[in-house]
Amino acid sequence: MDERSERLSTGTAEIEITSLSKVFGAGASGFRALSDIDLTIRQGEFFTLLGPSGCGKTTLLRVIAGFEQPTEGSLRINGKEVAGEGPNSRPVNTVFQNYALFPHMSVAQNIGFGLKMLGRARSEIDATVAEMLKLVQMEAMAERKPAEISGGQQQRVALARALAPRPRVLLLDEPLSALDLKLRKGMQTELKRLQGETGITFVFVTHDQEEALTMSDRIAVMSAGRILQTGSPHQIYHTPRERFVADFIGDTNFLQVEVAGVDGDGAQVKLPGGAVHRARLPQGMRPDTGARVTVVIRPEQAQLVAPGQGALAAQVEKSVFFGTDTHVHLRLPGDAPFILRRQNTGALAEPDPGSTVGLALAEGALQVVGD
């Protein structure tokens, strides 16, 4: 654990959410958008709410912001209960998906607008605008209008405007979704830099797994209004507790296997073809010997070996070139599909379609998940 992770793991809570639910409408026609949310976000943390469209992540962000009020439960920011209070009463600011810049104002005027509305002195506004322009590297464009700058630059202006009042918490509602791929990757680095330099708690909403994994200190994976798992990117990727989490975060292979025995935090499982291999168990799970369970294996956790070697036998269906790596599509005994990913170093020949190969599995490659 690095110094930053260690500090955050023991840090003070910035946001504390307890038994929070949100229902739109009433009676039998009411829609439960959030159900029994329990969540703590620490001071100075880059925290991401991740999930598919309609899972409740934006609703939860709007509840934190004060644009929606919870139906049940408690919401505390910096130790103060804020459920029932409006946005202006909370020490938070929001960056919206469409940036919402004023087209008739210059970049500098957009950044200073919130401070002006707060009644800050002209000298303070000017000093803060200059500081924010430097922070987002936009000093040379201070007098331009939003229509005269690129989408990525508009996003920087929106960030600067939200950061200018120095909120305790900055909420970001899928702010990168309108950018092209290359610019989006660049802005991921930029956001992480800004969060580190300001020390402000960031709560970021996205459906993009890569954004969540590359930027976050911790991630909460959501589905159907609930939080399924919270943890570091490493924990979410390598030790998912449920099939949905494993499937949503990155590519993965699912195999149905039989439990041959349980030892400590792991189980011996019988793979297709009969080989026995150790798999990690989620905390609290202890299946019976003989039970059928699902294991996940990430595509990079397997490698091709000669036929008859390794833990699994497979038949090659096709290879798909992705530039930096190649995905080899395979079929296991019992007709189970399997995808293997390997880097393109130029030293490995592609296997022939229809050929039989062996699969060697890395230590710790198997993880049992709940269905």
N, C-alpha and C positions, 0 to 999 in steps of 0.2 A: 504494500500500500504506500503511495507516494505521500509527500507532506500535505498537499492540498486535500487529498482524499481522507487522510487521517484527521485533519482539522474539521472537515465537513461532517465526518461520521460522529463526532462528539460535539458539534456546534449547537447553538441555541436555535430553537424553533422560530421561524419567521411566520409560517402559516400553519395553523392547527385546525383540521377538519374532523369532526366527530359525528358519526351516525347521520350524515347529511343525505337528504333525499330531495328531489325536485319533481313535482307532478304538474303537468300542464293540463288544465281542464279539471272537471269535477265528476264524481260518480263513476259509473261503469265506463263512460267515454273518456275518462282521464288517461293521459299518457305519462307513464313513469320514466322520465328521462335519466334520473340518477337514483340509485338505490343504495342506501347504507354505506356511504363513502366515509372511510376512515383514512386520513392521510396527514403526514407531517412533512413540511418542506422547510429546510434549514436555511439560516441566514447565509447569504453569499453563494447559494447553490444555483447551478444551472439545471433546472428540473424540467423534464419533458413529459407531457401527457400524449401518449401514442395510441392510435387505434384507427379502425376503418371509419368511413363516413357513417354518421348516425349512432356512434357508440356513446356519445355524451361528453366528449372531451371539450368541445367548444361551450356547451352548456355549463360545465364545471368552471371553465375560465370566466364566463360571464357572471356566474355566481360569485366568484372571488372578486371580480371587478365591481360588483354591485349593480350591474345592469339587469340581473335577475335575482330574486330573493328565494332562499331555500324554503321548501314546504315543511321540512323537519330538520332538526340537527343544529349543530354549533359550528361557527366559523370565527376563528380568532386570528388577527394579524398583529404581530408584535405584542402578543399577550392580551389584546383588547378584543372583546366580542363585537363583531361588526355586522352580524346577521340582522337585517332590517334597516341598515343604513344605506344611503345612496352612494354613488361613485365619488361624489365630491367630498365625502366624509372619510374616505379611505386613502391611505398612503400608497396608492398604486397608480400606474399609468398603463395605457394599452396601445400597442401597435397593431393596427388592423390590416387585414389581408389586402385591401385596396389602397392603403397608405393614407387616404383622406386628406391630402394636402390642399391648401387654398390656392387655386390656379392664378389669382390676381396678385398674390403676394410673392415676393422674392424668397429665395432659400433662407436668408437671414431673418426675414420677417416671419416666415413659417416657424422657424425654430424658436423665436422669441414670443410668439403669440400667447402661449400658455402662461408665460411669466407676466405678460402684460395684463392678462385677465386676472391674475392673482394679485395685481396691484404692486408689483415690485418696482423699485426705483429704476429710472432710465440707465443709470450707471451700472447697476447690477445686471440688468437685462443685456446691455452691450457686452459686459465682461463675460457673462455666461454664454451668450451666443458665440463669441470668439472662441471660448474654450470648447464648446460643442463642435464648431466647425473644424477645429484642429483634431478633435477626438475622432471624427468620422472622415477626416482627410478631405474636406470640401472647402477649404479656405478660398481657393481661386474661383469658386462658383457662387459666392455669397449673394451676388446681385442678380443672378439668373432666376427666371421663373420655372416652375415645375415642368412646363411643356418644352423647355429648352435643355433639359437634362435627361439622361437615360433612366430606364427602370431601376437599375441597381443604385444609381445615384439618388433617385427619389426615395428608395427604401432607406438609404442612409440619412436623408433629411428627416424622414418620419421617425427614425430611431433617435436622432439628435433632439427633435422636438419633444419626444416622450421622456428622454433622459434629462432635459434641461431643468425641470423642477426638482430633480434629485429625489425621485420616489423611493420608497423602501423596496417596492416590488415592481418589476416591469413584466407585463403580460403580453405575449406575442402570439397572435392568432394566425397561424400558417402564413407568415410574412414572406416566405420565399417561393410560394407556389406559382406566382405569375412570372417568375424569372426562367430564362433558358438554363439548360443543364450546366454549362460551364460557369455562368455567372452565379448560379445557385451554389455551386461548390465553393466558389470564391467567397460568397457571403456567409457561408457556414463558418469559415475561418475568421471572417471579420466579426461576426456575432460573438464568437467565443473570445476573441481578443477584447472586444468592448466590455463583455461581462467581467473578464478578469481584471481589466483596468479600473472599472468603476466599482467593483465589489458589490453591485446591486444584485438582489435575488431575481433571477430570470425564471419565469414559468412559460414554457414554450409548447404550443400545440401543433402537432403534425400527424399526418398519416404515413409519412415517409420514413421507412426503417433506417435508411442510411443517415439521414439528418439526425435522428435520435441517437444512433450509436456513436456518431463522430463528435457530437457536441455536448452530450449530457454528462453530468455527474451521476444522476440517477434518472430512471425512467419508470413511469407507471403505465402498464399496458391495460387498456380499457376495452370492454366489449359489453354491449347491451346495458349500458348505464352502470356497470360495476367495474371496479379495479380488480383485475385477475392476479397481477403480480407487480411488485415494486422492487427495484434493485438497481445495481450498477449495470452499465452496458454489458460487461463481462458476465455478470450473473444472469441477466435476461437471455443472453445469447447461448451460453454454455450450459446453464442449469434451469431451463424452463420447467415449471411445475405442471403445466397443462398443455394439451395438444394445441389449443388455439394459440397460445403464446409462442410455442415452437414453430408453428406454421406461419404466423404473421411476421416473425422476426427472421429474415433471411431465408435462404433455401434450405430444405431439410428432407431427409428420407424417413418414412415411418414404416416400421416392421412390427408385425404381430408375432410375439415369441412366447414360449412357455417358461415359467419360473422353475429352475431346477433346485434352488436353495437360496436362503437369505443369510447374509453375514454382515452385521454392523449396518453401515449406511449404504450397502450395495446388495445386489442379487446376482446369482449365477443364472443366466438365461440361455435357453437352447435356440440357436438361430436356424433359419431355413437351411436345410442340408444337414443339420445335426450337430454342428460345432457348438461348444459351450463357451460363453464369453461373459465377463463381468460387466454389469451395468450399474450406474449410480442411481440411487433412489431419492425422490424428493423427500424433504423433511416431513416426518410423520407417516409416510407410506411404508407398509410392511406387508406385501402380498403373500398369500399362502403358496407353498410348494405345489406345483401343478397348475396354478392359475395362469390365464392368458393375459398378457399386458402389452402395452405399446411402448416401443423404444424409438428414440430418434437418433439419427446419425447424420451429422453435417457432411455435405459433399466433399469438403477438404480434409475430412478425418479418415478417408480411405484412399488406398493407392492400388494400382494394378500390379499383380505379380503373376508368376507363371501358373498355368493350370495345375490344379491339385495342391497349390500352396495357399496360405492365408486362411481366414476364418469363413469365407464365403466363396462359393462358385457362382459365376455369372456368365451370361451370354451377351455379347456386344450387339446393340441395335444400331446406334449411330453416334457420331461425334459432331459437336457444334462448336465452331470457333468463335471466341468472344474477344479476340485481340490479346489481352494480357493472360487469358486462360482459356482452356477448352473444357466443355462439359461432355462427359462420356455417358450416354444413356444405355443402361444395362437392364437385363431381366434376370431375377433371382429364381431359385427353385420355388415352385408354387405360384409362379407367374407374377411375383411382386416386382414392381418397377424400382429402379435405383439409379440415382444420378451421382456421378463422381466428378469432382472438379480438380484439375491440375494446372499448374502454371506452365505457360509456354516459354520454355528456356531454349528451345531449339534442339535439345538433346533427346527428346522423347518422340518416338514414332507413334502415329495414331493407330489404334488397334483396328483390325479389319471387321466390318459388320458381319455378324454371324459367327465370329470366333468365340471360343470359350476361354475365360480368364479366371484368375483367382483375385480375391480382394483381401488385402491386409488392412486391419483396422488399428488406428492409433490407440495408445493407452488412454483410457478414459473417454473413448469415443461414444459409448452408449449411455443414454440417459433415459430412464423410465419416466413416462409422463402420464398424468391422469387424463381420462377422456372427457 
